[in-house]
Amino acid sequence: MNYSFHPEASREAEKAVRYYCEIYPELGESFRAEIEETIDRMLRTPKAWHPIKKAYRRCSLNRFPFCLIFRVDEQKNECQIFAIMHFKRKPGYWEKRKF
């Protein structure tokens, strides 16, 4: 299975990487690696993650207070990542995003 990022999700990830790099450079790289590990887990078992809003699911990062909001497009055999959401952010802000 493949995956793709919504452009806003990519921006959210880069913004968080920059934030953590300002605190400690290696922390930003750890965040980026954690996203990659979470994507790997998500792709192995895409339907195992917590369902939210219709066909969307949430897969949490282990070390950071973020989660990936995604949906599985069966026709494209693809996980579409709509948001890299901080747990303190208003839920549902990403719902108007379209692929």
DATA-V317291 format. One record per pair of residues at least 6 apart in sequence whose ideal C-beta (glycine too) atoms are under 6 Angstrom apart, sorted by the first residue. I is the first residue (numbers start at 1). GAP is how many residues later the second one is. D is the distance in whole Angstrom. If there is no record, write none. Layout:
I/GAP/D ; I/GAP/D
//
This chain:
1/42/5 ; 1/76/5 ; 2/76/5 ; 3/36/6 ; 3/76/4 ; 4/76/6 ; 5/76/5 ; 6/76/5 ; 6/91/5 ; 8/89/6 ; 9/72/5 ; 9/73/6 ; 9/74/5 ; 9/75/5 ; 12/72/4 ; 13/22/6 ; 13/71/5 ; 17/11/5 ; 17/14/6 ; 17/15/5 ; 20/7/4 ; 20/8/4 ; 20/11/5 ; 21/7/3 ; 31/33/6 ; 34/27/5 ; 34/29/6 ; 34/30/6 ; 38/21/6 ; 38/23/5 ; 38/30/6 ; 42/17/5 ; 46/26/5 ; 46/33/6 ; 49/8/4 ; 49/10/4 ; 50/8/5 ; 51/6/5 ; 52/6/5 ; 55/16/5 ; 56/13/6 ; 56/15/5 ; 57/13/6 ; 58/9/5 ; 58/11/6 ; 59/9/5 ; 60/7/4 ; 65/22/4 ; 66/18/6 ; 66/20/6 ; 67/18/6 ; 68/13/5 ; 69/13/5 ; 69/14/4 ; 69/16/6 ; 69/25/6 ; 70/9/5 ; 70/11/5 ; 71/9/5 ; 72/7/6 ; 73/7/6 ; 80/19/5 ; 82/12/5 ; 82/15/5 ; 83/11/4
//
